[in-house]
Amino acid sequence: MIKNIFVWVARSGIAFLVGSVLVVAIFRIVPPAITPLMVLRIMQAPFTGHVVLTRHQWVSYNNISPAVFRAVVGGEDAGFLRHKGVDWKAVERAKKVNASRVKRGKPPLGASTISMQTAKNVFLVPWRSMIRKAFEVYFVYLIEALWGKKRILEVYVNMIEWGDGVYGIEQAARQNFGTPAAALSPEQAALLGAIVPNPRRFSAVKPSSYTRKRASWIRGRMRGVALPK
């Protein structure tokens, strides 16, 4: 009995490893069609009243304004080109200060990199648990090895949520500014980058004072952002 369980666990583990590597390798070339978050939003829609899903159109890296990539890197992950997927220094820093920040009523510092957000959005359900976090780290290192930084950025901006029912930078650009992603200005890109942390609460087309301040901060950081070649 114990031997059978061990064999089953071993076979399941091997099947997962082979399957995950194969899927990540396929997505190196083929754009993902849907994410677990999109599926969850569809399931939640009848009970929340939110928009289910507007048109989602994939656009290639070269058909996206470089300002978009500079905005998300500047706003979300300034060390994107330097780390290997997980910024362990940021993780340790967050552990040290977050307990006291929460006690003082301040929001905790985040340590999630763009690579981590991409792995979570594309491959995992958006539920918090230590097991899911372990799988997230696994997929982070897998996409770093098989995709590289340029593909990670391309997938990230094409698959994340940019508003209520809005997925992908092309739809976000057209819905907010009536322009394709390739034509977004640095100012427009900064506004979109400012809403990434909570796109269903904040608006790029009708920005609050907080969104404008964050966009201005991102705009200043964009000047120093280098992009992968």
Helices and strands as residue ranges (DSSP letters): H 2-27, H 36-48, G 61-63, H 66-76, H 88-103, H 114-123, H 130-146, H 149-159, E 161-163, E 166-167, H 169-177, G 181-183, H 186-195, H 209-222
